[in-house]
Amino acid sequence: MRVFGKSLLAGAGMLAAALVLWLFMRDVHIPILTLPKVGIVLMVIGGLEICHAVYLRVRRNASRNR
């Protein structure tokens, strides 16, 4: 699998896991972190990973057109 596919898959997986944490773990309390906040952080990281994958794809296609 190429870098684009790996990054896109990792970002989508992080985004899905974060959404589960954010939606369904509101009642779970651990002493250090709250799981919904961890979910929000993972959503941001997953979104950035997807944006990076799209950027790599666009840059690769632009270099082929030259």
N, CA, C and O atoms as a Tinker XYZ file with bonds, in Angstrom:
   264  protein
     1  N      0.845000   -1.166000    0.000000    73     2
     2  CA     0.000000    0.000000    0.000000    64     1     3
     3  C      0.897000    1.238000    0.000000    63     2     4     5
     4  O      1.927000    1.267000    0.674000    81     3
     5  N      0.508000    2.230000   -0.740000    73     3     6
     6  CA     1.316000    3.438000   -0.838000    64     5     7
     7  C      1.099000    4.343000    0.366000    63     6     8     9
     8  O      0.223000    4.106000    1.197000    81     7
     9  N      1.914000    5.380000    0.438000    73     7    10
    10  CA     1.853000    6.303000    1.568000    64     9    11
    11  C      0.484000    6.955000    1.659000    63    10    12    13
    12  O     -0.048000    7.135000    2.754000    81    11
    13  N     -0.094000    7.312000    0.506000    73    11    14
    14  CA    -1.413000    7.940000    0.505000    64    13    15
    15  C     -2.441000    7.026000    1.157000    63    14    16    17
    16  O     -3.207000    7.464000    2.015000    81    15
    17  N     -2.464000    5.772000    0.760000    73    15    18
    18  CA    -3.438000    4.828000    1.296000    64    17    19
    19  C     -3.247000    4.566000    2.778000    63    18    20    21
    20  O     -4.214000    4.478000    3.534000    81    19
    21  N     -1.990000    4.443000    3.187000    73    19    22
    22  CA    -1.711000    4.209000    4.606000    64    21    23
    23  C     -2.129000    5.400000    5.452000    63    22    24    25
    24  O     -2.742000    5.235000    6.507000    81    23
    25  N     -1.800000    6.596000    4.992000    73    23    26
    26  CA    -2.161000    7.795000    5.753000    64    25    27
    27  C     -3.669000    7.973000    5.807000    63    26    28    29
    28  O     -4.219000    8.328000    6.849000    81    27
    29  N     -4.332000    7.728000    4.698000    73    27    30
    30  CA    -5.782000    7.866000    4.661000    64    29    31
    31  C     -6.448000    6.837000    5.574000    63    30    32    33
    32  O     -7.394000    7.162000    6.292000    81    31
    33  N     -5.966000    5.621000    5.547000    73    31    34
    34  CA    -6.519000    4.563000    6.389000    64    33    35
    35  C     -6.255000    4.846000    7.871000    63    34    36    37
    36  O     -7.141000    4.649000    8.703000    81    35
    37  N     -5.061000    5.299000    8.203000    73    35    38
    38  CA    -4.742000    5.621000    9.596000    64    37    39
    39  C     -5.583000    6.790000   10.089000    63    38    40    41
    40  O     -6.087000    6.762000   11.212000    81    39
    41  N     -5.737000    7.804000    9.267000    73    39    42
    42  CA    -6.548000    8.950000    9.658000    64    41    43
    43  C     -8.004000    8.584000    9.853000    63    42    44    45
    44  O     -8.635000    9.028000   10.812000    81    43
    45  N     -8.545000    7.776000    8.948000    73    43    46
    46  CA    -9.942000    7.357000    9.069000    64    45    47
    47  C    -10.144000    6.476000   10.300000    63    46    48    49
    48  O    -11.164000    6.584000   10.981000    81    47
    49  N     -9.181000    5.612000   10.584000    73    47    50
    50  CA    -9.271000    4.766000   11.783000    64    49    51
    51  C     -9.222000    5.580000   13.063000    63    50    52    53
    52  O     -9.971000    5.319000   14.005000    81    51
    53  N     -8.334000    6.572000   13.094000    73    51    54
    54  CA    -8.255000    7.447000   14.260000    64    53    55
    55  C     -9.534000    8.250000   14.439000    63    54    56    57
    56  O    -10.027000    8.422000   15.554000    81    55
    57  N    -10.056000    8.733000   13.333000    73    55    58
    58  CA   -11.285000    9.518000   13.385000    64    57    59
    59  C    -12.451000    8.672000   13.889000    63    58    60    61
    60  O    -13.266000    9.147000   14.679000    81    59
    61  N    -12.533000    7.437000   13.442000    73    59    62
    62  CA   -13.616000    6.547000   13.884000    64    61    63
    63  C    -13.472000    6.195000   15.365000    63    62    64    65
    64  O    -14.456000    6.210000   16.104000    81    63
    65  N    -12.255000    5.880000   15.799000    73    63    66
    66  CA   -12.030000    5.549000   17.213000    64    65    67
    67  C    -12.316000    6.756000   18.094000    63    66    68    69
    68  O    -12.876000    6.616000   19.181000    81    67
    69  N    -11.937000    7.929000   17.632000    73    67    70
    70  CA   -12.173000    9.148000   18.398000    64    69    71
    71  C    -13.657000    9.444000   18.513000    63    70    72    73
    72  O    -14.131000    9.885000   19.560000    81    71
    73  N    -14.381000    9.203000   17.447000    73    71    74
    74  CA   -15.818000    9.436000   17.480000    64    73    75
    75  C    -16.505000    8.510000   18.479000    63    74    76    77
    76  O    -17.428000    8.924000   19.181000    81    75
    77  N    -16.058000    7.270000   18.543000    73    75    78
    78  CA   -16.599000    6.323000   19.523000    64    77    79
    79  C    -16.294000    6.794000   20.941000    63    78    80    81
    80  O    -17.168000    6.776000   21.807000    81    79
    81  N    -15.040000    7.220000   21.179000    73    79    82
    82  CA   -14.687000    7.724000   22.505000    64    81    83
    83  C    -15.522000    8.937000   22.881000    63    82    84    85
    84  O    -16.015000    9.038000   24.004000    81    83
    85  N    -15.676000    9.840000   21.951000    73    83    86
    86  CA   -16.376000   11.091000   22.231000    64    85    87
    87  C    -17.869000   10.872000   22.473000    63    86    88    89
    88  O    -18.464000   11.518000   23.335000    81    87
    89  N    -18.468000    9.959000   21.709000    73    87    90
    90  CA   -19.913000    9.759000   21.816000    64    89    91
    91  C    -20.329000    8.831000   22.952000    63    90    92    93
    92  O    -21.320000    9.091000   23.634000    81    91
    93  N    -19.582000    7.756000   23.158000    73    91    94
    94  CA   -20.070000    6.705000   24.046000    64    93    95
    95  C    -19.333000    6.581000   25.377000    63    94    96    97
    96  O    -19.743000    5.785000   26.221000    81    95
    97  N    -18.286000    7.323000   25.588000    73    95    98
    98  CA   -17.529000    7.197000   26.834000    64    97    99
    99  C    -17.675000    8.410000   27.747000    63    98   100   101
   100  O    -16.776000    8.708000   28.533000    81    99
   101  N    -18.788000    9.101000   27.647000    73    99   102
   102  CA   -18.987000   10.297000   28.475000    64   101   103
   103  C    -19.139000    9.967000   29.956000    63   102   104   105
   104  O    -18.793000   10.792000   30.802000    81   103
   105  N    -19.643000    8.793000   30.287000    73   103   106
   106  CA   -19.872000    8.429000   31.680000    64   105   107
   107  C    -18.680000    7.733000   32.327000    63   106   108   109
   108  O    -18.700000    7.465000   33.528000    81   107
   109  N    -17.653000    7.439000   31.554000    73   107   110
   110  CA   -16.470000    6.772000   32.092000    64   109   111
   111  C    -15.500000    7.846000   32.574000    63   110   112   113
   112  O    -15.094000    8.718000   31.805000    81   111
   113  N    -15.138000    7.778000   33.834000    73   111   114
   114  CA   -14.224000    8.771000   34.410000    64   113   115
   115  C    -12.975000    8.068000   34.914000    63   114   116   117
   116  O    -13.058000    7.130000   35.707000    81   115
   117  N    -11.828000    8.519000   34.454000    73   115   118
   118  CA   -10.554000    8.037000   34.971000    64   117   119
   119  C     -9.854000    9.236000   35.599000    63   118   120   121
   120  O    -10.137000   10.370000   35.215000    81   119
   121  N     -8.963000    9.028000   36.538000    73   119   122
   122  CA    -8.409000   10.148000   37.303000    64   121   123
   123  C     -7.612000   11.176000   36.487000    63   122   124   125
   124  O     -7.662000   12.363000   36.809000    81   123
   125  N     -6.906000   10.776000   35.481000    73   123   126
   126  CA    -5.993000   11.694000   34.804000    64   125   127
   127  C     -6.669000   12.431000   33.649000    63   126   128   129
   128  O     -6.601000   13.658000   33.573000    81   127
   129  N     -7.310000   11.702000   32.766000    73   127   130
   130  CA    -7.909000   12.278000   31.566000    64   129   131
   131  C     -9.381000   11.913000   31.472000    63   130   132   133
   132  O     -9.821000   10.910000   32.034000    81   131
   133  N    -10.129000   12.729000   30.763000    73   131   134
   134  CA   -11.501000   12.335000   30.448000    64   133   135
   135  C    -11.513000   11.814000   29.019000    63   134   136   137
   136  O    -10.923000   12.425000   28.128000    81   135
   137  N    -12.168000   10.714000   28.804000    73   135   138
   138  CA   -12.132000   10.059000   27.497000    64   137   139
   139  C    -12.758000   10.888000   26.377000    63   138   140   141
   140  O    -12.269000   10.820000   25.250000    81   139
   141  N    -13.807000   11.664000   26.623000    73   139   142
   142  CA   -14.304000   12.516000   25.536000    64   141   143
   143  C    -13.276000   13.545000   25.065000    63   142   144   145
   144  O    -13.216000   13.862000   23.877000    81   143
   145  N    -12.468000   14.066000   25.990000    73   143   146
   146  CA   -11.423000   15.013000   25.585000    64   145   147
   147  C    -10.326000   14.314000   24.785000    63   146   148   149
   148  O     -9.785000   14.884000   23.837000    81   147
   149  N    -10.004000   13.096000   25.163000    73   147   150
   150  CA    -9.047000   12.306000   24.383000    64   149   151
   151  C     -9.612000   12.056000   22.992000    63   150   152   153
   152  O     -8.877000   12.084000   22.004000    81   151
   153  N    -10.905000   11.813000   22.914000    73   151   154
   154  CA   -11.554000   11.620000   21.621000    64   153   155
   155  C    -11.462000   12.848000   20.738000    63   154   156   157
   156  O    -11.240000   12.733000   19.533000    81   155
   157  N    -11.630000   14.027000   21.327000    73   155   158
   158  CA   -11.525000   15.258000   20.540000    64   157   159
   159  C    -10.107000   15.438000   20.011000    63   158   160   161
   160  O     -9.916000   15.816000   18.855000    81   159
   161  N     -9.116000   15.169000   20.853000    73   159   162
   162  CA    -7.725000   15.281000   20.416000    64   161   163
   163  C     -7.444000   14.290000   19.285000    63   162   164   165
   164  O     -6.787000   14.636000   18.303000    81   163
   165  N     -7.935000   13.073000   19.421000    73   163   166
   166  CA    -7.729000   12.080000   18.360000    64   165   167
   167  C     -8.462000   12.461000   17.078000    63   166   168   169
   168  O     -7.983000   12.167000   15.983000    81   167
   169  N     -9.620000   13.113000   17.203000    73   167   170
   170  CA   -10.322000   13.587000   16.002000    64   169   171
   171  C     -9.481000   14.607000   15.256000    63   170   172   173
   172  O     -9.398000   14.571000   14.028000    81   171
   173  N     -8.866000   15.504000   15.985000    73   171   174
   174  CA    -8.017000   16.520000   15.352000    64   173   175
   175  C     -6.822000   15.855000   14.676000    63   174   176   177
   176  O     -6.490000   16.191000   13.539000    81   175
   177  N     -6.180000   14.925000   15.353000    73   175   178
   178  CA    -5.029000   14.240000   14.778000    64   177   179
   179  C     -5.444000   13.419000   13.561000    63   178   180   181
   180  O     -4.741000   13.419000   12.551000    81   179
   181  N     -6.569000   12.724000   13.641000    73   179   182
   182  CA    -7.057000   11.947000   12.500000    64   181   183
   183  C     -7.402000   12.836000   11.314000    63   182   184   185
   184  O     -7.114000   12.487000   10.169000    81   183
   185  N     -8.016000   13.979000   11.585000    73   183   186
   186  CA    -8.330000   14.924000   10.512000    64   185   187
   187  C     -7.078000   15.468000    9.856000    63   186   188   189
   188  O     -7.024000   15.609000    8.635000    81   187
   189  N     -6.065000   15.776000   10.662000    73   187   190
   190  CA    -4.792000   16.244000   10.099000    64   189   191
   191  C     -4.125000   15.160000    9.256000    63   190   192   193
   192  O     -3.524000   15.451000    8.222000    81   191
   193  N     -4.231000   13.928000    9.698000    73   191   194
   194  CA    -3.655000   12.804000    8.939000    64   193   195
   195  C     -4.350000   12.663000    7.578000    63   194   196   197
   196  O     -3.692000   12.426000    6.565000    81   195
   197  N     -5.661000   12.808000    7.560000    73   195   198
   198  CA    -6.401000   12.742000    6.299000    64   197   199
   199  C     -6.025000   13.908000    5.399000    63   198   200   201
   200  O     -5.843000   13.727000    4.195000    81   199
   201  N     -5.908000   15.099000    5.966000    73   199   202
   202  CA    -5.497000   16.271000    5.172000    64   201   203
   203  C     -4.106000   16.080000    4.596000    63   202   204   205
   204  O     -3.848000   16.461000    3.454000    81   203
   205  N     -3.217000   15.496000    5.370000    73   203   206
   206  CA    -1.862000   15.228000    4.879000    64   205   207
   207  C     -1.887000   14.223000    3.736000    63   206   208   209
   208  O     -1.151000   14.377000    2.761000    81   207
   209  N     -2.716000   13.207000    3.841000    73   207   210
   210  CA    -2.818000   12.210000    2.768000    64   209   211
   211  C     -3.358000   12.838000    1.494000    63   210   212   213
   212  O     -2.867000   12.551000    0.402000    81   211
   213  N     -4.363000   13.691000    1.625000    73   211   214
   214  CA    -4.914000   14.360000    0.443000    64   213   215
   215  C     -3.867000   15.291000   -0.166000    63   214   216   217
   216  O     -3.744000   15.369000   -1.388000    81   215
   217  N     -3.114000   15.995000    0.675000    73   215   218
   218  CA    -2.047000   16.867000    0.182000    64   217   219
   219  C     -1.010000   16.069000   -0.596000    63   218   220   221
   220  O     -0.574000   16.496000   -1.665000    81   219
   221  N     -0.609000   14.911000   -0.068000    73   219   222
   222  CA     0.364000   14.079000   -0.776000    64   221   223
   223  C     -0.172000   13.629000   -2.130000    63   222   224   225
   224  O      0.569000   13.603000   -3.114000    81   223
   225  N     -1.438000   13.280000   -2.186000    73   223   226
   226  CA    -2.046000   12.839000   -3.445000    64   225   227
   227  C     -2.096000   13.978000   -4.458000    63   226   228   229
   228  O     -1.778000   13.780000   -5.631000    81   227
   229  N     -2.493000   15.168000   -4.015000    73   227   230
   230  CA    -2.580000   16.314000   -4.919000    64   229   231
   231  C     -1.198000   16.708000   -5.417000    63   230   232   233
   232  O     -1.022000   17.006000   -6.599000    81   231
   233  N     -0.223000   16.710000   -4.527000    73   231   234
   234  CA     1.141000   17.067000   -4.917000    64   233   235
   235  C      1.708000   16.057000   -5.914000    63   234   236   237
   236  O      2.414000   16.426000   -6.853000    81   235
   237  N      1.393000   14.796000   -5.700000    73   235   238
   238  CA     1.894000   13.747000   -6.599000    64   237   239
   239  C      1.255000   13.887000   -7.988000    63   238   240   241
   240  O      1.926000   13.744000   -9.010000    81   239
   241  N     -0.056000   14.171000   -8.005000    73   239   242
   242  CA    -0.739000   14.345000   -9.289000    64   241   243
   243  C     -0.255000   15.597000  -10.006000    63   242   244   245
   244  O     -0.158000   15.606000  -11.233000    81   243
   245  N      0.048000   16.645000   -9.263000    73   243   246
   246  CA     0.536000   17.892000   -9.877000    64   245   247
   247  C      1.919000   17.680000  -10.485000    63   246   248   249
   248  O      2.231000   18.247000  -11.532000    81   247
   249  N      2.749000   16.868000   -9.834000    73   247   250
   250  CA     4.081000   16.630000  -10.385000    64   249   251
   251  C      4.036000   15.743000  -11.618000    63   250   252   253
   252  O      4.922000   15.833000  -12.468000    81   251
   253  N      3.040000   14.900000  -11.735000    73   251   254
   254  CA     2.893000   14.061000  -12.928000    64   253   255
   255  C      2.417000   14.871000  -14.141000    63   254   256   257
   256  O      2.743000   14.533000  -15.279000    81   255
   257  N      1.659000   15.922000  -13.903000    73   255   258
   258  CA     1.104000   16.723000  -15.001000    64   257   259
   259  C      2.134000   17.659000  -15.616000    63   258   260   261
   260  O      1.869000   18.230000  -16.674000    81   259
   261  N      3.267000   17.834000  -15.016000    73   259   262
   262  CA     4.291000   18.749000  -15.553000    64   261   263
   263  C      5.038000   18.139000  -16.675000    63   262   264
   264  O      5.932000   18.771000  -17.238000    81   263
